[in-house]
Amino acid sequence: MPNWTVKDIPPQADRVAVVTGATSGIGYETAKALAGAGAKVIIASRNERKGAKVLAEIRAATPGADVVFEPLDLASLDSVARAAKRITASVPRIDLLINNAGVMAIPDRHETEDGFEMQMGANYIGHFALNMRLLPKVLAATNPRVVTVSSLAHRSGKINFDDLQWKKSYSSWRAYCQSKLATLMFSLELDRIARAQEWNLMSTAAHPGFAVTGLQSTGPRMGRDRPGLLERFGKLMEPVLSQSAAAGALPTLFAATSPGAEGGVMYGPNGFYELKGPPVRAKIVPYAQDKAIWRRLWEVSEQLTGLRMPAPVIA
């Protein structure tokens, strides 16, 4: 896959893609590239005003693009349920489900509508619930893929089952690392389940390296009027270590579309510390490969959401 770019995306005509958090950054570039390759793209995000703007931009870049907006707030299990119901009713199948949306390093502890710590809730638990509700439509596709966007931060993460929602003590960075480790473990466990059940489903993960998006400022600024240490450090290192959002989306797009992509792995940039560069198979730290933790996290997620793996509906 040397120097793989959007020009290498195979034709995506007649494929249906759902991309969460696609009104900016990595998600936007992913949705734009998929629409440009001919896919029907459902942008599932919170901000309807930004959604309308993004639809116009993608249609301008690709006249005739089949792209629609679906309101989705991953910090609300009720919103997830309503969005999933509308999406399920609107399409016969989902060929690509891309779990992209996320928040990063919120300085003070916030809770979702359902009482989850915000980063764990929006980055992981909301996506878990969405996937459980959409999987029947995913499994109705011929060769479906689920791509989950993780992060280099998974390397510093641990799943704190004794205080999963950080009620005892809160660290913005540790909470973020846990949430992105959880998304990676979800991807790996889903692929393991798919193979055990002999489903024709590929679940794989991706990370963007150090891509310049709104993620580095939106979360760290939540509730504060000035940049924090993480944001200031990121700005200082951007010129040397970062890449654009478009480049950061390439691992996701490779995982979603390349005939050479595999399930049960993660893709990321090929450069120093996987910070930037063309997509290659990425390093997964040993802790993240512990299948017992995958299984325990999955069971806890079922308990928290009240949702279990649905029976497949195969057309």
CORBEL-V445190 format. One record per run of one state. SS is the DSSP state (H for helix, E for strand, - for the rest). FROM is the first residue (numbers start at 1). TO is the last residue. If there is no record, write none. Layout:
# CORBEL-V445190
ss:SS from:FROM to:TO
ss:SS from:FROM to:TO
This chain:
# CORBEL-V445190
ss:- from:1 to:5
ss:H from:6 to:8
ss:- from:9 to:15
ss:E from:16 to:20
ss:- from:21 to:24
ss:H from:25 to:36
ss:- from:37 to:39
ss:E from:40 to:45
ss:- from:46 to:47
ss:H from:48 to:61
ss:- from:62 to:66
ss:E from:67 to:71
ss:- from:72 to:76
ss:H from:77 to:90
ss:- from:91 to:95
ss:E from:96 to:99
ss:- from:100 to:110
ss:E from:111 to:111
ss:- from:112 to:116
ss:E from:117 to:117
ss:H from:118 to:139
ss:- from:140 to:143
ss:E from:144 to:149
ss:- from:150 to:151
ss:H from:152 to:156
ss:- from:157 to:160
ss:H from:161 to:163
ss:- from:164 to:171
ss:H from:172 to:196
ss:- from:197 to:200
ss:E from:201 to:206
ss:- from:207 to:210
ss:E from:211 to:211
ss:- from:212 to:214
ss:H from:215 to:221
ss:- from:222 to:228
ss:H from:229 to:241
ss:- from:242 to:242
ss:E from:243 to:243
ss:- from:244 to:244
ss:H from:245 to:248
ss:- from:249 to:249
ss:H from:250 to:257
ss:- from:258 to:265
ss:E from:266 to:269
ss:- from:270 to:271
ss:H from:272 to:274
ss:- from:275 to:278
ss:E from:279 to:281
ss:- from:282 to:285
ss:H from:286 to:289
ss:- from:290 to:290
ss:H from:291 to:305
ss:- from:306 to:315
